[in-house]
Amino acid sequence: LYRGKVGLDAAEAQHLMDGLDWQGAVKDIRASVNWLKANGSQK
């Protein structure tokens, strides 16, 4: 979701979250769910 960036403390994590592309994040999560379903995940 954060394109490889990691928040090492609360302030940095908040900064990353504030700049999150929510539409892109939802798209990434949907694609991940679809991949898991297509590759045999039961949950």
Buried (B, 14 or more C-beta within 10 A) or exposed (E): EEEEEEEEEEEEBEEBEEEEEEEEEEEEEEEEEEEEEEEEEEE
